[in-house]
């Protein structure tokens, strides 16, 4: 990868470390209600302990010639973009507002510049002919369909009944940040990546490789948050079975994807 993408990614790793460590250690940083504040802690823990190390390791191995690492690098950047969009638009204004804005902007530029430099055709040629692209693509469509159906039912239900979705009430947000970001930054890409991957189109492999990193990382965030809010006595019912299962399935899809790809140029 060109030097400017590496420099952007180093800044992202540093700022994400500061933001996540600060979220875990600084009392009074988060000014949201108890439910949202608790969930930020799960995000911070996974970002600090997994996402940042994955980003750094992917950069190192990519610069040694690993095509797998290039895709994982892009996946880690996509996680940062998606994650800090939640903070920027969903966290009550706090000391780290400018940090969240910088992380989102840097992640957008690093991901765009990185994708421009990726050799999608070359990457697609590294996959075995018997790679289970239909199984992986089918999983992506399953997740996109499930999430999309839930969001559509609740959004259209509001039009019919005027009942605000529970997540809006629990978060105290004026709108549904989760629905907004998933319907723009996740679901369309799951569907597009799945369809292109099942047709073995080059950019299908690229999108699938990115989502195979971002997906399990973020469902793990949601699984951890499910435990935290129950332990804090904020909610009685846990979503751990759902997000734990999706994390396991996402990891299986990720292993299937990357195990069928040759590593180096």
Secondary structure, DSSP 8 states (H G I E B T S, - for coil): --HHHHHHHHHHHHHHHHHHHHHHH-TT---S-HHHHHHHHHHHHHIIIIIHHHHHHHHHHHTTTBHHHHHHHHHHHHHHHHHHHHHHHHS-S-TTHHHHHHHHHHHHHHHHHHHHH--HHHHHTTB-TT--HHHHHHHHHHHHHHHHHHHHHHHHHHHHH----HHHHHHT-SS-HHHHHHHHHTHHHHHHHHHHHHTT-HHHHHHHHHHHHHHHHHHHHHHHHHHHHHHTTS-SS--HHHHHHHHHHHHHHHHHHHHTB--B-
